[in-house]
Amino acid sequence: MLDICLLGTGGTVPLPNRWLTSLLVRWNGNTLLVDCGEGTQIAIHQYGYSCKTIDTILLTHFHTDHTAGLPGLLLTMAKSERTEPVTIYGPKGLTEVFEGIYKVARYIPFEIKLVEIDGPQADFEVNGLRIKALHAKHSVPCYAYIFELDRIRKFDKDKAIAKNVPMKVWGRLQKGNTVEFDGKIYTPDDVLGESRQGLKLVYATDTRPLEELVTYGSHADLYIGEGMYGDPEKIEKANLNKHSTMQETAILAKQMMVKELWFTHYSPSIKDPLEYETVIRQIFPQAIIPADGQKKVLRFVDEGE
């Protein structure tokens, strides 16, 4: 399963009732944070999580509403006596950005591994979670992220017996290892059943509508997309600032055929995003207008509660 919490939904500046956009993703004992604007660590504690457990941080881009919270977050993690390394991914220039952060957040007792993403797209894996970074259409280098968690195939005892696989190697094969035993090579395919549907999460904000999401993000369980502007009349401003309107994001979600759409990164000028709910749901009925702290557990098909 993927445990999701949209910590903040604001863009540009934090408001008294709206933290800046950031996302927490948890799976199999791992915790990943996407973006870290001012106030992110407060939101983490407000919604019952711990900064200490964050293993990986993904940055979409380096605008301050997505990065200004990093020094404080890292210092909080340091004061929690964390010793395990933290890996941080971001666009090219990440190392230079951290030269400045280190001048503010000194005496970090754990290793920080910096991984720069370059080019139109990149693929990597974090503790079994497959991640694709897609170059977004923003005013600076920016990436959208697609997360996919594969579901382990079931062990097929009858198949293992039919293929004369020794019982002594069943456990290792079930874990995905190829095994040599008594001069023969056995593979996981010898004991595992058919592939099973996994989970897919799409996170794309600070961008014009990204057509590549139709290819790579189709049929996602959840698409978290930009809701910077609610009024369709602001399309000219969206084009100028390289953002999207809610209507454009809803149209893209429909093309992607996702199961559910959440909006985020609301402009400070939007006092109540819910005022656009009726119009947006006429475009995409499965749209949600979330507030800070929106949570959801994405479960595999037929997985129990």
Secondary structure, DSSP 8 states (H G I E B T S, - for coil): -EEEEEEE-B-SS-BTTB-B-EEEEEETTEEEEE---TTHHHHHHHTT--GGG--EEE-S---HHHHTTHHHHHHHHHHTT--S-EEEEEETTHHHHHHHHHHHS----S-EEEEEE-SSEEEEEETTEEEEEEE--SSS--EEEEEEEEE---B-HHHHHHTT--GGGHHHHHTT--EEETTEEE-GGGTB---EEEEEEEEE-SSS--THHHHHSTT-SEEEEE-SB--GGGHHHHHHHT--BHHHHHHHHHHHT-S-EEEE-B-TT-S-GGGGHHHHHHH-TTEE---TTEEEEE--TT---
